[in-house]
Amino acid sequence: MQYTKLCCALCVSLALTATTTAANVDLAVSAPRGQVDVQKWNALAAYLSTETGEKISVSGIPPLRMDMEMETGRITLAIMNPVSATVAIHKHYAKPLATMKANGLAQFAGVIISRADKGINTLNDLKGKSVIAFQPSSAGAYVFQMYHLQAHGLDPKRDFSSLRQATRQDDIVMAVQKGLVDVGFVRSGILETMEKEGKIKLADFNVIDSKADNLKLLHSTALYPEWFLMASSKLDTQLAAKIKAAAMKLTPEHPAARDAQIDGFIEPLSLDGLRDALQTMKQPPFAN
């Protein structure tokens, strides 16, 4: 009898341990600006923890690792750019819970920049120039610009003198400012943020093929859906529903939204336009 009681107690203990472990959820976020981009989501993780009753913490994941980490099951909840979201949906059956809203809009774009004194004013002026971008899985600092150039008859492999990759988008802006490269690709909002931080002056830069539309931030490309809150197929569906409900009621005034510099979340926007772009470019998840 004593042995039976001991076994039962052990089983209960193991079950509670498993439950506790399962309740620890990492909110994976890409970090185009480095550690500062990881820390700004801590308040959102704390908010989601309070709203769901589960322990949710933030972990920074480079964009190139998002696909691999979701495939291995390490990532079950993430805030990711729309390119990574498209890959996650097609390859891992991930579910978009919500689209982020920022600067009054749930869309963003890519910016093509040069130093103001370089005399680079049109897309044709990019021919023969050195270019620096973010990682190929970056939406606003690679894919948007590459598709835009391809749609206007430019071939980066043929027309650029060189194409480098940076590990932070801030480094792209600074490389252009210092004259280390002719042209840089960054996401909309980076220039304005860096000017507010006292790191640059907008007057020192030229935005090539500048657009005027609903997005008030400087940009060169068409608009695409903002970043997505994504749940992998391995995340408990009831927990995913709780997380979505909490995200959808987040207000711009909440400290979690202010820290993350967002307005909140809306129902997931369609990725059809971006899917078409990736298919045209033969980029993952349509590389083959």
GIUR-V879793 format. One record per residue. N is the residue number from 0. PHI is phi in whole degrees, 0 to 359 (* if undefined). Layout:
BEGIN
[[N	PHI] [N	PHI]]
END
This chain:
BEGIN
[[0	*] [1	299] [2	296] [3	296] [4	297] [5	296] [6	297] [7	296] [8	296] [9	295] [10	297] [11	297] [12	298] [13	296] [14	296] [15	294] [16	297] [17	297] [18	295] [19	297] [20	297] [21	296] [22	283] [23	277] [24	243] [25	273] [26	267] [27	280] [28	228] [29	287] [30	225] [31	296] [32	250] [33	89] [34	299] [35	300] [36	285] [37	282] [38	296] [39	291] [40	264] [41	299] [42	293] [43	293] [44	299] [45	295] [46	297] [47	296] [48	298] [49	296] [50	289] [51	260] [52	79] [53	249] [54	275] [55	238] [56	231] [57	263] [58	224] [59	276] [60	232] [61	302] [62	307] [63	294] [64	265] [65	304] [66	298] [67	295] [68	293] [69	287] [70	296] [71	282] [72	92] [73	292] [74	264] [75	241] [76	220] [77	208] [78	251] [79	224] [80	291] [81	295] [82	291] [83	298] [84	296] [85	297] [86	297] [87	297] [88	293] [89	284] [90	265] [91	238] [92	57] [93	291] [94	242] [95	287] [96	270] [97	196] [98	251] [99	288] [100	240] [101	213] [102	55] [103	79] [104	217] [105	262] [106	223] [107	214] [108	208] [109	255] [110	240] [111	250] [112	238] [113	220] [114	287] [115	299] [116	267] [117	274] [118	72] [119	260] [120	239] [121	233] [122	298] [123	296] [124	292] [125	286] [126	298] [127	81] [128	263] [129	274] [130	232] [131	234] [132	227] [133	270] [134	288] [135	301] [136	275] [137	286] [138	282] [139	279] [140	232] [141	202] [142	299] [143	302] [144	290] [145	297] [146	292] [147	299] [148	293] [149	298] [150	293] [151	255] [152	84] [153	263] [154	241] [155	306] [156	295] [157	262] [158	269] [159	275] [160	286] [161	198] [162	223] [163	253] [164	239] [165	256] [166	263] [167	218] [168	290] [169	302] [170	295] [171	295] [172	298] [173	291] [174	296] [175	292] [176	300] [177	277] [178	79] [179	287] [180	220] [181	278] [182	223] [183	227] [184	248] [185	222] [186	280] [187	300] [188	102] [189	296] [190	299] [191	297] [192	295] [193	292] [194	291] [195	299] [196	279] [197	79] [198	272] [199	216] [200	239] [201	301] [202	296] [203	279] [204	237] [205	245] [206	264] [207	277] [208	59] [209	299] [210	250] [211	233] [212	207] [213	293] [214	275] [215	279] [216	283] [217	300] [218	196] [219	243] [220	253] [221	296] [222	271] [223	226] [224	303] [225	295] [226	295] [227	246] [228	270] [229	242] [230	242] [231	284] [232	293] [233	269] [234	280] [235	307] [236	296] [237	292] [238	293] [239	301] [240	295] [241	296] [242	296] [243	298] [244	300] [245	293] [246	297] [247	291] [248	260] [249	293] [250	257] [251	300] [252	279] [253	293] [254	306] [255	295] [256	287] [257	296] [258	298] [259	279] [260	60] [261	231] [262	265] [263	134] [264	225] [265	231] [266	303] [267	303] [268	280] [269	291] [270	257] [271	301] [272	297] [273	291] [274	300] [275	297] [276	297] [277	294] [278	294] [279	298] [280	279] [281	55] [282	251] [283	312] [284	270] [285	243] [286	293] [287	255]]
END
